[in-house]
Amino acid sequence: MMVPGKDHAALRARFGAGPFEFRAVPHAVFSVKGDGAVATLYTSGKLVVQASDPRGFLARWSDLEAAALASKSPAAASEGAASDAPIDVGAPVSGSDEAGKGDYFGPLVVAAVRVESAAQLRELADAGVADSKTLTDARALRLGHALRERVEFALERLDPVEYNAEWEAAGSLNPLLAQLHGKVLAQLARRGEPVVVDQFEQRGLVARAVAPLGVKLIEVPRAERHVAVAAASIIARQEFLLGMQELAEHFEVTLHKGAGAPVDEAALRIVSDHGPAVMGRLAKLHFKNTSKWDRG
């Protein structure tokens, strides 16, 4: 896909805050490797993503419209169409998803939803349940509230103080995420039933986390194509947005989503007004954004 020149710096900052290694590539503005992908932005503005699920990768780590991936070969186009197909897993089924992992401020949230019957699957689909990344914040808040009244769900939320401690113990994000997916699924899934999880790693961390449950794990890219995972993604995002609101109101600060330039500017203002100690209660400190205000 093509990225306008005005967006190059913001995209670099977004990747710079994530678990990526920057590499030198001829004729490139930058190239990063991490999260199972290689992404290269060329000076022409063309962004090339090499990954099993380029759209899902861009949805996680950028604000770009991933549907417009450029220069698709016929084979790639066919593969993309297949990746858009619904995931045919019937009820009873549980699905889990997360929110906040790419955001410097606010909590990390993992949610799971259990759907009991085919009728409930149809009901949720008819109600417009879809991947939370396709929804505005306002709609995610409204739909998340409605879903809590209609589905069986479980939540794990780590506010920054807890998150920073848990991340320190885990040493990286994916083991921590796998633990949280295991915890929410353990509250809902029953032995022998399928569970659908968006694939965010390939080392078997999620499989080990859910192994004691005796469930049938289905890990696929863009698992939000299944309505149970989509419902979980909405509830997770609603909880993340509520967490952001609570932190902003409690500390009387302005917070921004993501990890780009507006986030860095907000962090500098907060440190100037409240001191650096407060950041451990607002932000995920292992992000590279911390280096922009922490001079120690």
N, C-alpha and C positions, 0 to 999 in steps of 0.2 A: 504494500500500500504506500501511497505518497503522504508525506508529512510536511506541512507548510513550514517554511523557515522560522516563522515566529514561534513555533512549538518545539523546536529542537532543544533549547535549553531546559524547558520544563520536562521534556521526556527524559533527558539525561539525568536530571535531578531525581526523577521518580525511580529510575533504575539504580541511581547512586545510593538511594536509601534502602535498597533491597539486598538480597544475598548474592550479589553478582560480582564477577571479576571483569574488570575492563581490560580489553585487549587492543593492540595496535593492528589496524587493518588498512591497507592502502585505499585511498579515495573514500574513506569513511569519516563521518563526524565522530562516531564512536561505535564500538562493538562490545557487547557484554555476553558473558557465559554464566549460566546458573539456572536453578529451578528446572533442570531438564531441557534447557533450550539455549540457543545462540541467537541473539538479536543484533543486527547490524543496520545502522542508519548511515546511508551513503550521502556524500555531498550533494548529489542530485535531489535528495529528499526522499529517496526510495528506502523504505524500511523492509528488511527481509528477516523473517522469523523462521528458524529451523527448529521444529518441535513436533511432537506427536499430535499436539492440539494447539496450533498457532492462535486460534481465536480465543480459546480459554486462557492461554498465556497472556495475551494482550488485555483481556478482561481483568485479569488479576493484577497486572503490573503497569497498566497505563490507562489513560482516559480516552484512548482512541477508539474509533468505531472499527472493531475487528472484522466486521462483515465485508469490508471493502479491500481485503487482502489482494494485492495486485499480482499480475502476471501468473495466473493459475494455468497450469497445463490441464489438458482434458482429464488426466488421471487425478490431478489434485482437485479439480472441480468435482469429479465424481466422489472422491473421498470426503470432500466438504459436505456434499449433499447427504452422504450417508451419516456424517456426524451430526446432521441436523434432525435425523429421524428420531421419533420418540423411542424411549427405552421400554421394551416390552417385558415388563416384570409385573405380574399381577399381585393383588392383595391376598392375604395380609402381607404388608411390606413396610419396612422402615427406611428412612433416608436421612442423611445428615449433611450439613454444610456449615461454613463459617463466615464470619464477617469481621472486619477490622484488622486483618493480618497485614495489609499493605498501608495502613494508616498510622502515622506517627503518634498522633493524639488518640486518646480514648481506649476502650477495652478491646480485648479479643473475645469474641463470642462464638461458641459452637452450639448449634441447635440440632435436634433430631425430631422427626415427626413419624408417627405410626399411622398407617391407613389400614382400616379393618376389612374393607370390602371393595368390590369392583364398583358398586354404586357410589361409594364415597370418593373413589378416584375420579369418576365422571363428574360428581358434584363439584369437586375442587377445580377440575379443568374448566367446567362451565362457568365457575365463578371468576375466572381470569387469573388463576394462580400460575405464575411464571417466574422465571429466574429474576431474583431481586435486582440484578444489575440493569434490567430493562425498565425498572420503575423509578419514578421520581421519589425523593425523600418523603414527600407528603403522602403519596400513595402507599409507600412501603410502611409508613407508620399506621395508616388506616387499615390496610389489609392485614398487617401483623396483629393488630388488636382484634380484628374479626376472626382471624385464624385461631387465636388462643381460645376462643369460645367454641370452636368447631372441631378441633383435632386434639388428639393426645400428643403432647410434646414434652421434651426435656431440654434444659438449658444448662450450659456451663459458661460463666462469664468471669473473665479475669480482668479486673481493673488494673491500671498501670502498676500500682504497688505490688499486687500479687503477680502480675505478669512478669515484671522485672525479676522477681525472685525465682519464679518457675523457669523462666528462660535461662537464668544463670545456672540452675540445677540441670536443665536438659542440655544446655550447650548450644542448641540451635533450634530453629522454629519447628521443623517437621516432626521431630520426636514429641515435642510438646503438643502439637496439633493432633497427632495420632492418639496420644493419651486422652485428649479431650473428646475426640470422636468416640473412642472406646467407652468413656464414661457416660455420654448421653445415650449411646445405643444400648448400653447395659440396662438403662432404666426402662426401655421400651421393647426391644427386640426379644423374641422368644426363640428357643432352641429349634433349629431346623428351618426357620423362616429366612427369606432373603433380606439383605440390607444393601442399600445402594449408596455409595459414597463417591464424591468427585475425586478423581485421581490427582493427588498433589505430590506424590512421591512414588518411587519404584523400588524401594529397598525392603518392602514388606512390613513396614512399621505398623500400618493400620491392620494388616492381617494378624500380626502378633497381638495387637491390642484387643482385637475382638475374638481371638481364638478361644478363650475360656467360655464365650457365650454360646458356642456351637451353632452359629448362624451361617448362612450361605452368603459370603461377601461378594459383592459385585462392585468392582472399582473401574470406573470408566471416565474418560475426559468429558467435560461438560455434562455432568450427571444431572444438572438442573433440568435436563430434558424430561426427567421423570418427575411427576407431580409431587411425590413425597419429598424429594430433595428440593424442588422449587419452593414448597411450603416451608421447609426448614430454612432455606436461604432467606425467605422473607422475615420469618420470626427472628432469625439471627441478626439481620440488618436492622429490624425495628429495635431490638435490644441494644445494638451498637449505637444507633442514633439517640436513644434514650440515655445511654451512658454518657455520650458526648454532651447532651444537654445538661445532665446532672453535674458533670464536672465543670462546665462553663459557668453555670449558675452558682455553684458552691464557692468557686474561687474567683468569681466575677472577672472572667477573662473571655476573650474571643478565641475559639478553636476552629481549625479548618480540617477538612478531610484530606486524605492523601499524604503525600510526602514531598511536595514540590515547593516552589519559591514562596507561595503564601503561607505555608506552614513554617518555613524558616523565619519569615518576617514576624509571624505571630509569636514564635518561640523567643526571639530577641526582645520583643516588647514585654513578654511575661517575665523574662529574667531581669530585665531592667526595672520593672515595677515591683516584682515580688521576690527577687533573688533566685539563684540557681537551684536551691534545695527543693523548691516546689515542683520542679520538672519531673522528679521521680514519681509524683502523684498524678501527673497529667499525661506522660509520654512513655513510649517504649524506648528505653534509653540505648539499646544496642543499635538502633537505626543510625545511619551516618549523619542524619540531621543534627544529632547531639554535638558533633564536632563544630557546628556552625556557631554555637553559643558557649560551649564549654572550653574555656581557654586554659584549663588546668591540665 
